[in-house]
Amino acid sequence: MAHGFSPSFSGDLKLVKSEDGYVNGIKFEAKPGAKAYRNHIRITAVLPDGRERCLTERKSKRDEKKDLPISAHELRVNNLILSDAYDHTHGFGVEGMERVYDNRAMMYTPVSIPCNTIEIPVEKLIHAKGYVTGQKVIVDIRNNDMGFLDLNDRKFFGVTTSTGQEDHELRSFYELLVVQGSLDLKECVAVGSELYISCDQRHQIMYTRGISFINGFKKNARIVQDNGKAVVKLVVDPVDSAFYAQQRLADSFHDVTNGDYSNPRAIEHFFSLYKNVRVFLSFNKSKILPVHGLSKQKLEDIRFDKDGIPTSVMEHFRNEYGFSSRAGEMPALEVRFMNGQHGFYPLDCLEILKCQKVPMFKYTLVSPTLHDDILKVKGFLLEI
């Protein structure tokens, strides 16, 4: 490949079994003159009403200087949008060029590329199709005065007595580089410093109460001494974690209640375990809702006034969206809107977003032995 990062490092992947996992011995050796050019990325979605929403950063409404966290799902959507921009411009003007992207505001390229503003109508999105609604997405690429990482500059290789005090950007670049291909191919999904294999039904091991185990690995680049020379090595350790299974919310409700849909204690247990879990509409992937409440009535009994005519929620979804719910015996997801009104959604039209780990403080709601059972799961490493 003429314009890629791949030829700029070498080293065989060697896995050595140890008592606490595998130690990965990838050693990077940058070719003479190898550089990683910095590019600032800003992705904006233009909503149906013309308002713009930045997807690569989120500021607090109370304190605009404070950055708010971005979820793993939103980071994945950013990666998909950048892939569309890459294809739309034929490699940002450099055919076949590789890129390393942190799914936020930083992208590295092996050659300098021109600044650009790329506008793509929503209907022409391919990779991000269905994940964005509105008029268009705008990808701004700026690199004025941003410079580059010289992968052979010794100033980045200052090994100190305190591990982790070496140059953070260089280590982060290599950590991203080694998994970028798997991210682009959707073979794995990043969750913090960990990567999990696909996070879909094919790779999850179902446990109980709508919870599954998924294999992944932690990655960590370190600058170490190797025969008197400072080099970058990547350490990879397998990890298994408990996730909310990627399935319909109705299926998870069934798993927790064991089919006893009218049992108040079972419903309360479900809500305690699934509170704040994020779901999306099966017929509109861009519509994301948090689980903040359940209706007191069964779905089949809920009615509202529509143009002066009493209408059931089930009838409304059938007529408006062509969705025929079979979860009439279950409660509905209750959502409170900004105007103070309430909306209701059938549980079987809601899909659980992938890559949502079960918080440790909820482990006992799943099983008193959950932590020990995770440790018993045999992990495996994705080929990287």
C-alpha positions in Angstrom: 0.0 0.0 0.0 1.5 3.3 -1.1 0.1 5.5 1.7 -0.3 3.5 4.8 0.8 3.0 8.4 1.1 -0.7 8.1 4.7 -0.8 6.6 6.0 1.6 9.3 6.3 -1.0 12.0 7.5 -4.6 12.2 7.5 -7.4 14.7 5.8 -10.8 15.0 2.9 -11.3 17.4 4.0 -13.6 20.1 1.7 -14.7 22.9 3.2 -16.1 26.1 0.8 -17.7 28.6 1.2 -16.5 32.1 -0.8 -17.1 35.3 -2.9 -14.0 34.9 -3.4 -14.0 31.1 -1.4 -13.5 28.0 1.4 -11.1 27.4 1.6 -9.8 23.9 5.1 -9.0 22.6 4.5 -6.8 19.6 7.5 -4.6 19.1 7.1 -1.5 16.8 10.0 -0.4 14.7 9.2 2.7 12.7 10.8 3.0 9.3 13.1 6.0 8.7 11.1 9.1 8.0 7.8 7.6 9.2 5.4 10.3 10.4 1.8 10.5 11.7 0.2 13.8 10.7 -2.4 15.3 13.1 -5.8 16.3 11.8 -8.6 17.8 13.9 -12.0 16.3 13.2 -15.3 17.9 13.9 -18.5 16.1 12.9 -21.8 17.9 12.9 -25.3 16.7 12.1 -27.8 19.1 10.7 -31.1 18.3 12.2 -34.5 18.4 10.4 -35.2 21.9 11.8 -31.8 23.2 10.6 -30.2 23.2 14.0 -26.7 21.8 14.2 -25.5 19.2 16.7 -21.8 18.4 17.2 -21.1 14.7 17.5 -17.4 14.8 18.3 -17.7 16.8 21.5 -20.3 17.5 24.1 -20.3 20.5 26.4 -22.2 20.9 29.7 -25.1 23.4 29.4 -24.2 24.8 32.8 -20.4 25.0 32.2 -19.4 25.3 28.5 -15.8 24.6 29.4 -16.7 21.2 30.8 -16.6 18.2 28.4 -19.2 15.5 28.9 -18.5 11.9 28.2 -19.5 10.3 24.8 -21.0 6.8 24.8 -19.4 3.8 23.0 -22.4 3.8 20.6 -21.9 7.5 19.7 -18.2 6.9 19.2 -19.0 4.0 16.9 -21.4 6.3 14.9 -18.6 8.9 14.6 -16.3 6.2 13.1 -19.0 5.2 10.6 -19.6 8.8 9.5 -15.8 9.3 9.0 -15.8 6.1 6.9 -18.5 7.6 4.7 -16.5 10.8 4.4 -13.4 8.8 3.5 -15.2 6.9 0.7 -17.0 10.1 -0.4 -13.6 11.8 -1.1 -11.7 8.8 -2.2 -9.4 8.6 0.8 -9.5 12.4 1.6 -7.9 13.0 -1.8 -5.2 10.3 -1.4 -6.5 7.0 -2.9 -5.8 4.0 -0.6 -4.5 6.0 2.3 -4.8 4.5 5.8 -6.0 6.5 8.8 -6.0 6.2 12.5 -9.0 7.8 14.2 -9.8 8.0 18.0 -13.5 8.4 17.1 -13.5 11.8 18.7 -11.5 14.8 17.4 -8.1 13.4 16.4 -7.2 11.6 13.2 -3.7 10.6 12.1 -2.6 10.2 8.4 0.7 8.9 7.0 0.9 11.9 4.6 -0.3 15.5 4.9 -3.8 16.0 3.5 -5.5 19.3 2.7 -8.0 20.9 5.0 -11.5 20.1 3.9 -15.2 20.4 4.7 -17.2 17.4 3.5 -21.0 17.6 3.4 -23.0 14.4 2.9 -26.8 14.2 2.6 -28.2 11.7 5.1 -29.8 9.7 2.3 -26.3 9.1 0.8 -24.8 7.7 3.9 -23.7 4.1 3.6 -21.8 3.0 6.7 -23.8 5.3 9.0 -27.1 4.7 7.2 -30.0 4.6 9.8 -27.9 6.0 12.6 -28.3 9.6 11.7 -31.5 11.5 10.9 -31.9 15.1 9.6 -30.6 16.9 6.5 -26.9 16.1 6.3 -23.7 15.5 8.2 -20.7 17.8 7.9 -17.1 16.6 8.5 -14.5 19.3 9.0 -10.9 18.4 8.7 -8.4 21.0 9.9 -4.6 20.6 10.4 -3.2 24.1 10.3 -0.2 24.3 12.6 -0.9 20.9 14.1 2.3 19.3 13.0 3.1 15.6 13.1 4.4 12.8 15.2 7.9 11.8 14.1 7.9 8.1 14.9 11.7 8.0 15.2 12.2 11.2 17.3 13.9 10.1 20.5 12.2 12.8 22.5 9.1 10.6 22.5 11.0 7.7 24.0 12.1 9.0 27.4 11.8 5.9 29.6 11.4 7.0 33.3 11.3 5.1 36.5 7.5 5.7 36.7 5.6 3.6 34.1 3.1 5.6 32.2 5.1 8.9 32.3 6.4 8.5 28.8 4.9 10.4 25.9 1.1 9.7 26.1 0.3 10.7 22.5 2.9 8.2 21.0 1.5 5.4 23.1 -2.1 6.2 22.3 -1.2 6.4 18.6 0.2 2.8 18.6 -2.7 1.5 20.7 -5.1 2.9 18.1 -3.0 1.7 15.1 -2.9 -1.9 16.1 -6.8 -2.2 16.3 -7.9 0.3 13.7 -8.4 -2.4 11.1 -10.7 -4.4 13.4 -12.7 -1.3 14.2 -13.1 -0.5 10.6 -14.3 -4.0 9.8 -16.7 -3.9 12.8 -15.0 -7.0 14.2 -14.7 -5.3 17.6 -16.0 -2.3 19.5 -14.1 0.0 21.8 -15.3 0.4 25.4 -12.9 2.7 27.1 -9.4 1.1 27.0 -10.9 -2.3 26.2 -12.1 -3.8 23.0 -14.8 -6.4 22.8 -15.4 -8.8 20.0 -18.3 -7.5 17.9 -20.7 -7.3 20.9 -23.6 -8.9 18.9 -25.7 -12.0 19.3 -23.2 -14.3 17.5 -20.4 -13.6 20.1 -22.2 -13.2 23.3 -22.6 -16.1 25.8 -26.0 -15.8 27.4 -26.0 -15.9 31.2 -29.2 -15.0 32.9 -31.7 -12.1 33.3 -30.9 -10.8 29.9 -27.2 -10.5 30.7 -24.4 -12.0 28.5 -20.6 -12.5 28.7 -18.5 -11.1 25.9 -14.8 -11.7 25.2 -12.4 -8.8 24.7 -8.9 -7.6 25.6 -7.2 -4.7 27.2 -4.5 -2.9 25.2 -1.7 -0.9 26.6 1.4 0.4 24.8 4.5 0.9 26.8 7.9 2.3 26.1 10.5 -0.1 27.5 14.2 -0.8 27.3 15.1 -3.6 24.8 18.8 -4.5 24.6 19.7 -1.0 25.7 17.3 0.7 23.2 14.0 2.4 24.0 11.2 0.7 22.0 7.4 0.6 21.9 5.8 -2.6 22.9 2.1 -3.4 23.1 0.7 -5.4 26.0 -2.6 -7.2 25.5 -4.5 -9.1 28.2 -7.8 -11.0 27.7 -10.8 -9.8 29.6 -14.4 -11.0 29.9 -17.2 -8.7 31.1 -20.9 -8.8 31.7 -23.1 -6.8 29.2 -26.7 -6.2 28.7 -27.5 -8.6 25.9 -28.1 -7.1 22.5 -31.7 -8.2 22.1 -35.2 -6.7 22.4 -36.1 -5.1 25.7 -39.1 -7.4 25.7 -36.9 -10.5 25.7 -34.9 -9.1 28.6 -38.1 -8.4 30.5 -39.2 -12.0 29.9 -35.8 -13.3 31.1 -36.0 -11.3 34.4 -39.7 -12.0 35.2 -39.7 -15.6 34.0 -42.9 -14.8 32.1 -44.8 -13.6 35.2 -45.5 -10.2 33.7 -47.9 -9.0 36.4 -45.7 -9.8 39.4 -44.9 -6.4 41.0 -41.7 -7.6 42.6 -40.4 -9.1 39.3 -41.2 -5.8 37.5 -39.4 -3.8 40.2 -36.4 -6.1 39.9 -36.3 -5.6 36.2 -36.5 -1.9 36.5 -33.7 -1.7 39.1 -31.4 -3.8 36.9 -32.2 -2.0 33.6 -32.7 1.6 34.8 -30.6 4.0 32.6 -29.9 1.3 30.0 -30.2 2.9 26.5 -32.5 1.4 23.8 -33.4 2.4 20.2 -36.5 1.9 18.1 -36.2 -1.2 15.8 -37.6 0.8 12.9 -35.6 4.0 13.6 -32.0 3.3 14.9 -31.3 7.0 15.4 -34.1 7.3 18.0 -32.4 6.5 21.3 -34.2 6.4 24.7 -33.1 5.7 28.2 -35.0 3.3 30.5 -36.3 5.7 33.0 -39.8 4.4 33.8 -42.4 1.7 33.1 -46.1 2.1 32.8 -48.3 0.9 35.7 -50.8 -0.5 33.1 -50.4 -3.2 30.6 -49.5 -2.0 27.1 -52.8 -3.3 25.8 -54.8 -1.2 28.3 -53.0 2.1 27.6 -55.0 4.7 25.6 -54.5 8.3 24.8 -56.5 11.1 23.2 -55.6 11.6 19.5 -57.5 14.4 17.8 -60.3 13.9 20.2 -60.5 10.1 19.6 -59.4 7.6 22.3 -56.6 5.5 20.7 -54.7 2.6 22.1 -50.9 2.7 22.0 -50.8 -0.6 20.2 -53.2 0.7 17.5 -51.1 3.9 17.2 -47.9 2.0 16.5 -49.6 -0.3 14.1 -51.1 2.5 12.0 -48.3 5.1 12.3 -45.2 2.8 12.0 -46.5 -0.5 10.7 -45.4 -2.2 13.9 -47.7 -4.8 15.4 -46.7 -5.4 19.0 -47.0 -8.7 20.7 -46.1 -7.4 24.1 -49.6 -6.4 25.2 -49.3 -8.3 28.4 -46.2 -6.4 29.4 -45.9 -2.8 30.7 -44.7 -0.2 28.3 -41.6 2.0 28.4 -42.8 5.3 29.8 -40.9 8.4 28.6 -41.4 11.9 29.8 -40.8 14.6 27.2 -39.5 18.1 27.6 -43.0 19.6 27.4 -44.1 17.5 30.4 -46.1 15.0 28.3 -45.7 11.3 28.6 -45.1 8.8 25.8 -45.4 5.0 25.8 -43.4 2.5 23.7 -44.0 -1.3 23.3 -41.0 -3.2 24.8 -40.8 -5.4 21.7 -40.1 -2.5 19.4 -37.1 -1.4 21.5 -33.6 -2.9 21.0 -30.8 -2.7 23.6 -27.8 -0.7 22.3 -24.7 -2.8 22.1 -21.7 -2.4 24.4 -23.4 -1.5 27.6 -21.6 -3.0 30.5 -23.4 -4.0 33.7 -22.3 -1.7 36.5 -20.6 -3.6 39.3 -23.0 -2.2 41.8 -25.8 -4.0 40.0 -24.0 -7.4 39.9 -26.0 -8.7 42.9 -29.2 -7.9 41.0 -28.1 -10.4 38.3 -26.6 -13.2 40.5 -24.7 -13.3 43.8 -22.1 -15.4 42.0 -21.8 -13.1 38.9 -18.3 -11.9 39.6 -16.9 -15.4 40.2 -18.7 -16.7 37.1 -17.1 -14.0 34.9 -13.7 -15.2 36.1 -14.5 -18.7 35.0 -15.3 -17.7 31.4 -12.5 -18.8 29.0 -11.4 -15.7 27.1 -9.8 -15.6 23.7 -7.9 -13.0 21.7 -9.1 -11.5 18.5 -6.3 -11.7 15.8 -5.0 -8.2 15.4 
